[in-house]
Amino acid sequence: MALQIVHPGTLDSPTSDANCFYNPLPLAGSPAPNESTRVAGGKIFIEKAPLLAYNSAATPAPVPGVPRTLAGCSATSRTFVDDDLKCQKVKFNGRPIAQVGDYSYCGNTGQQRTCQAPGIGATIHIGTRRSG
């Protein structure tokens, strides 16, 4: 299977605890910065658009909780841990980029929320100068 990078529209898996259910939700939020620390103006492009990817530098949108009991639910954060991402050989600004099958952690439960297909990544251009 080809490399499939997660993006703002990538859904993750549900999580729950005794009081709340957290539905699958697109990552959205603030993807990791896509500006090279080595090359001025350097960015990663996929299908001619700047890559919006996720790793520990990203802040996915919070997931609202759906009450399972009379106790209230608060929204939960989602975080990526770079050491847990499966592709450690390719890094941008010293950090790996999350792929389909990687997971974030649910802030309220500590459970893994697996990133679901489809991802993006048919044509990747790293540090190339392209006309048009």
Summary of the structure (lengths in Angstrom):
residues: 132
radius of gyration: 16.1
end to end distance: 30.3
largest distance: 58.7
contacts: 369
relative contact order: 0.30
helix: 2%
strand: 30%
